[in-house]
Amino acid sequence: MPRKKRLVPEAAPQLDKLKQETASEVGVTLDNYNPNITAKQAGTVGGYMVKKMIQDYQNRAKNQQ
């Protein structure tokens, strides 16, 4: 399946770093898109990434007030 085009290609390194950090925090080993992880593990990593991004956004918005 072809990858979707990224809206902001310059963000790719930061997102990859966030993915690796998040996976490490939840105990999932990612080796360049490891096909051996379960859907549950992939969902956990993705869910925590979204949670972190929302928290970061809220913190930035709070600091701008």
N, C-alpha and C positions, 0 to 999 in steps of 0.2 A: 504494500500500500504506500503510495507516495506521501511524503510529509507535506503538511500544509505550509503555505508561505507565511512567514512571520511578519506581523505588522510592523515591528520595530526590530530589524535584524541586529542592530547594535546592542540590543538587550540580551542576545543569546548567551554570551559568556557569563553575565550575572545570573541569568536564570539557571544555567547549568551548575553554577556554583551553589545557588540556593537549593537546587535539587539534590546535589551531593551532600550538602550539610544536613538537609532535612532527612534524607534517607539514613544517614549515619545516626542521627538523633533517635530515629524510630527503630534502629537495628536492622535495616535492609541494606544489603550490599549491592551496589550498582556498578557494573563493569561495562561502560559504554553500551547502554541499552540492553542490559542482561535479559535474554529471553526466558530465563529460568525463574523469574520471580512470579509470584501468583498475582492474580487480579486484585486480591485483597491487599497485598503489599503495595502494589502500584497505586491503588486507590488511597491507601493510607498516606503514602508519600505526597500524592497530589493534593489531598485534603489538607494536610499540614502546611503545604506550600501556600495554598490559598489563605489559610488562617493567618500565616505569618505576613503575607502581603496586605491583608486587610488591617491587621494590627499596626503595621508600619504606616499605612495610609492614615489611620485614625490618629496615631501619634503625631504625624506631620501636620495634620489638620488642626489638632489641638494646640500645637506649638505656634501656629500662625495666628491664632486668635489673640 
